[in-house]
Amino acid sequence: MIEIIAISGSLRAASTNSALLAALAANAPDDCSVQVYDGLGRLPIFNPDDEGERTPPEAARLIEMITRADGVIVSCPEYAHGVPGGMKNALDWLVSRDAAVGKPAMLVHASPRSLYARAALAEIMRTMSFAMYEETLEIALLGKKLGEVEAILAENANRQAMRDAVQGFARFIRANIASSS
Ligand SMILES: Cc1cc2nc3c(=O)[nH]c(=O)nc-3n(C[C@H](O)[C@H](O)[C@H](O)COP(=O)(O)O)c2cc1C
């Protein structure tokens, strides 16, 4: 079983990025489990003085989840041509540890427009030594209301695309495990 943690960069209750990740989890192939991380809004602002024994519980939970996972999927909005603070903050808690090093990661997109954030996120995660999977999945949900979002994510073609995307990422993870053992 391949175990994947999915992180949405949006805290909005009606977030399209969170909806995309929930749908990815629901449509994952049988040999993959996708668990959506729910603690982004509870993470204290990163402070290097609070590492080691002073690591706050929610940050320790995130670090532990990423350490144990076989891979990470991120879906993140763009704010002012950048990565939202909450998402960057979560990543900052992982910088000076082993959790991200060599960890397979995939970006998926709920907006066709978030080109600056995509590039920034890829650069940040590469710098942190995540093993970035080059394929991505984009399902355009920008500006859609919750009902419309659900309808789009329930379309057969999109369900298949989500299954294929997770399957492709799982293959990348397995190849990564094989080459590092
Ligand atoms: C404060 C703020 C700034 C934004 N800046 C941008 C931007 O620079 N570029 C862009 O494409 N969209 C921008 N957007 C739109 C969001 O990226 C877009 O609504 C996204 O789909 C929201 O994701 P969510 O539904 O998961 O919350 C911004 C939205 C907010 C709230």
Ligand as a Chemical Component Dictionary entry (heavy atoms), coordinates in Angstrom:
data_LIG
# 
_chem_comp.id                   LIG 
_chem_comp.type                 NON-POLYMER 
_chem_comp.pdbx_formal_charge   0 
_chem_comp.three_letter_code    LIG 
# 
loop_
_chem_comp_atom.comp_id 
_chem_comp_atom.atom_id 
_chem_comp_atom.alt_atom_id 
_chem_comp_atom.type_symbol 
_chem_comp_atom.charge 
_chem_comp_atom.model_Cartn_x 
_chem_comp_atom.model_Cartn_y 
_chem_comp_atom.model_Cartn_z 
_chem_comp_atom.pdbx_ordinal 
LIG C1  C1  C 0 -5.749  37.413 -1.229  1  
LIG C2  C2  C 0 -5.891  36.739 -2.565  2  
LIG C3  C3  C 0 -4.967  36.960 -3.556  3  
LIG C4  C4  C 0 -5.071  36.309 -4.799  4  
LIG N1  N1  N 0 -4.114  36.528 -5.735  5  
LIG C5  C5  C 0 -4.157  35.813 -6.885  6  
LIG C6  C6  C 0 -3.097  35.903 -7.846  7  
LIG O1  O1  O 0 -2.126  36.609 -7.667  8  
LIG N2  N2  N 0 -3.187  35.155 -8.972  9  
LIG C7  C7  C 0 -4.241  34.305 -9.207  10 
LIG O2  O2  O 0 -4.265  33.615 -10.231 11 
LIG N3  N3  N 0 -5.264  34.206 -8.323  12 
LIG C8  C8  C 0 -5.235  34.928 -7.177  13 
LIG N4  N4  N 0 -6.239  34.793 -6.255  14 
LIG C9  C9  C 0 -7.330  33.880 -6.536  15 
LIG C10 C10 C 0 -7.114  32.517 -5.893  16 
LIG O3  O3  O 0 -5.844  31.982 -6.206  17 
LIG C11 C11 C 0 -8.182  31.581 -6.396  18 
LIG O4  O4  O 0 -9.437  32.082 -6.005  19 
LIG C12 C12 C 0 -8.008  30.169 -5.887  20 
LIG O5  O5  O 0 -8.719  29.322 -6.730  21 
LIG C13 C13 C 0 -8.548  30.005 -4.496  22 
LIG O6  O6  O 0 -8.315  28.678 -4.062  23 
LIG P1  P1  P 0 -9.295  27.975 -3.017  24 
LIG O7  O7  O 0 -10.641 27.849 -3.712  25 
LIG O8  O8  O 0 -8.697  26.640 -2.767  26 
LIG O9  O9  O 0 -9.371  28.821 -1.793  27 
LIG C14 C14 C 0 -6.163  35.444 -5.038  28 
LIG C15 C15 C 0 -7.112  35.237 -4.025  29 
LIG C16 C16 C 0 -6.985  35.849 -2.804  30 
LIG C17 C17 C 0 -8.004  35.575 -1.714  31 
# 
loop_
_chem_comp_bond.comp_id 
_chem_comp_bond.atom_id_1 
_chem_comp_bond.atom_id_2 
_chem_comp_bond.value_order 
_chem_comp_bond.pdbx_ordinal 
LIG C1  C2  SING 1  
LIG C2  C3  SING 2  
LIG C2  C16 DOUB 3  
LIG C3  C4  DOUB 4  
LIG C4  N1  SING 5  
LIG C4  C14 SING 6  
LIG N1  C5  DOUB 7  
LIG C5  C6  SING 8  
LIG C5  C8  SING 9  
LIG C6  O1  DOUB 10 
LIG C6  N2  SING 11 
LIG N2  C7  SING 12 
LIG C7  O2  DOUB 13 
LIG C7  N3  SING 14 
LIG N3  C8  DOUB 15 
LIG C8  N4  SING 16 
LIG N4  C9  SING 17 
LIG N4  C14 SING 18 
LIG C9  C10 SING 19 
LIG C10 O3  SING 20 
LIG C10 C11 SING 21 
LIG C11 O4  SING 22 
LIG C11 C12 SING 23 
LIG C12 O5  SING 24 
LIG C12 C13 SING 25 
LIG C13 O6  SING 26 
LIG O6  P1  SING 27 
LIG P1  O7  DOUB 28 
LIG P1  O8  SING 29 
LIG P1  O9  SING 30 
LIG C14 C15 DOUB 31 
LIG C15 C16 SING 32 
LIG C16 C17 SING 33 
# 
